């Protein structure tokens, strides 16, 4: 029996190998066999675009900051993100505060 291939983008088990690339028919994500292990630890924004350390990102949703009365508004630019041990979170400075943001609320650019 074949090994089950799991998509790193949506965790679907419908992914398959077409001879060159792995392809997920559910989310249309494609990845190479060589980078399959590395890609799972690369932080990605809300659209699935890989993020790099030092990138500038934009918030896609209003976010309340825990332990504060501050609300970060949608469209706020965040400059110079830094990676954490968790690929779903990034360190950054917003409005003078050092905070950790979830990548699912960010858009590259």
N, C-alpha and C positions, 0 to 999 in steps of 0.2 A: 504494500500500500504506500501511496505517496505521502511525503511529509506535508503537513499543513503549513501554508505560507500566510503569515499575518502582515497586513499592511501597516507600516509605521505611522501613517498619517491618520487613519480612521479605525485601526484595529480590526478591520474586516478579515474574515478567513476565506474570502472569495478570490484573493489575489492568485495570480498564476505567473509562470515563467514562459516567455515567448521565444526563448532561444538566445536573446540578447539582454533583455531587461525584465524586471518584475513589473507587473501591471495590476492595478486594483480597479476592477470594473465599477465598483461602487462610488469611489471618489475621484477616479481617473488619475491617481497618483502613480508615477513611474519612478523606479529606482534601480540602480545598477547592483549586480551581485557583490562587487568588490566593496561598495560603500554601504551595504545593508546594515552592518553592525555600527558603523560610525554615525550614520544618519539618524538613528534612533535617539542619540544624545545631543543632537543639534537643536538649539532653541528655534522655534518657528513662531511667526506672528499669527494673527487670526486667519489669514488667508493661506497659511501653509508655506509662506516665503521664509527661507532660512535667514536667521539674524546673525550678525557678526558683532563681536565686541567693539564698542565705540559707535555703533549705528545710532541714528536719530530715528525716533518713532513717534507716533501720534496716538493718543487715547481714542478709542472708538466708542466709549461709554462713560457717563458720569460715574465717578467712583468716590465713595466716602472713605476717608482715611481713618482707620481704627485708632482709637485713643486721641482723636482730635475732632474739632468741629469743622474741619476743612473738607470741602468737596472739590475734587479735581474734575473740571468740566471736559466734556467730549470735545476733541479737537486740540487739546493741550499738547504742545510739542515737548518731547522729552529728549534731551541731547546726551549722547555719550553713555549708552547703557553698558553695564558690566555683567558678565555671566555669574551665576551662582552654581552650587553643586546640583541643583535641581533644574533640568532643562525647561521646566514650565514656569520659571521665575527669573527675573533680572533685577539687579541693583541699579538704582539711579538717583538723581537729585531732581526734585520738582519743587519749584517755588521755595527754594532754600531748605527743603526737608530731604533727608536721605531716607528713601523708602524702597521696598521691594514690591514689584508689580508682577502680576500674572501675565504671561505672554498672550493668553487668549483675549486680553483687552487691548492689545497693541496692534498697530499697523505700521509696517516699515515705510519710512519716507517722510 
